[in-house]
């Protein structure tokens, strides 16, 4: 005799989430007639009969769970997202199951698969994206109608999204540097696995096009997302460059790269902001306590974590029959001591 048919088997055959099967069985939530028919047909075809304990689980009003996959557990940016997500989930009677891909695509895919196996009710993901990324696990969530929210846009996948307008944010902070009088600006860009990195390069580029300055691809230096990458790339870029050939400003992918760059410039005895102005993105707490307090474009990370959880819960409670939503949060420029007009402009004033 074969193994007992489970709710997961029904969900797999019908191409929906476990929560949707539960809603159909218990006549709860909003489920379209076509989806309801698919589920009922799957139940009939598999001869599914929930046992008493499974029935109690389906009808339980106890805590439910949301899987959360971030890129880097130790990054202060994601720490703020996680804390806010947990608070929002707890308020709604959900618990958070947390995983970090640590920049590895296989790890992300396994985490999502495990969450599905553990019957989480929904998933929030900050996906790794590059030319070689295998996004099968995301499209499988879509196919099975499992509620999920992305914290970074995936081209070709119509899904729920909570993010900022990264092009606009990078454009704004670069324009701020140009308006200070900087003409030679370098961008220490983010990792290749991030769509945010590509969007911030585009925003950097557009700021030049908006001005009278000539843009060059040489102004973009691939760095990464971590302190050590900002430090190492900063040393390599500035140490053999004579003062007359140096950029007078650096726009960094995030605050960690910018703080790493600040250390490199201090070791090279290059004054910030006297010789080089430095900016970041995110506005993590460390910015206020950096060797030179950092000018940055602030991302509302707590609001992001909360909005993502609230969005996925709306999807869960609608039985997956909810139109995908997009929430674009507003980034905000915070000016600190790491930026100033270039010396020639300051002296002219």
C-alpha positions, 0 to 999 in steps of 0.5 A: 500500500502506498504512503498516505496522501498529504495536504502538500500532495494536494497543493502540488497537484493543484498548483497552489499553496497549502494555505489555499488547500486549507481555505478550500477544505475549511471554507475560509478566505477568498478563493476564486471558483476556478482555484477552488475547483482545481483543489477539489479535483485534486482532492478527488483524484488523490482520494485525500482524506485528512486524519483527525490531527491534520484536520485540527492543524488545518482548523487551528487558529494558533500561530502561523509562520513566515519564512524570511530569506536575507542576503547577509545576516551580519549586515546592519541593513538586514538586521533592521529589516529582520527586527521590524519583520519579527515585530510586525509578524508577532502582532499578527500572530505569526512567527518568523523562520529566518535564513540567510543566503550569505551571497550564495545562490544555492543556499537561497534556493535550499532555504526557500525549498525548506520553508515550503517543506516546513509548510510556512504560510508565506515567504519574504525574500531578498533574492540574489540576482545576476546573469547566472542566477537560477530563479527556479525556486521563485517561479515555482512559488508563483506556480504553486500560488504560495504567497511571497514578497520580494525585497528586490525586483526580479525582471520577468516575474510579476510578484509582490515587491517592497523596495525603494526607487534605487535609480532615483536615490542614486541620482539624487545623491550624485546630483547633490555632489554635482551641485556642490561643484564636484566634476570628477566623481567615482562610483564604488558600485555594488556586487554583481548579484544585486539588482540594486547595484545595477539600478544605482549605477543607472541613477549615477549615470543619469545624474551626469546626463542631467548635468553638463558633465560628461559621463564615462564608464571609467567612473564606475569601479566594481566594489561590493557590499562590505567594509573590507571591499570598500577598504581594499578597493579604496586603497587599490584605486587611490594609493598610486593616483597623483592628486591631480588625477584623483576624483574629488568625490566618491558615491558608494553603493552602501554605507559599509563600502563608504566606511571602508573607503574612509579608512583607506583614505585615512591610511593614505593621508587623504583628507575627507572631505577636504580632498575627497567627499564620500557618500553612502546609501542606507543610513545605518547607525554606524554612519553617525560614528564613522571616523568622519560622520557619513553623508548618506541616502537613508533607506527606511529599513524598519518600514521595509520589514514591516511593509513586507510582512504586512503585505505577505499576510494580506496575500495569505489571508486572501488565499493567494487570490490577491493581485500583486502589490508594489510599495516603493518607500522613500529614501531620504538624504542626510548630510553630514561632515563627509561631504563639502565643495571641492577646494577650488570651488570653496576657495573661489567662494 
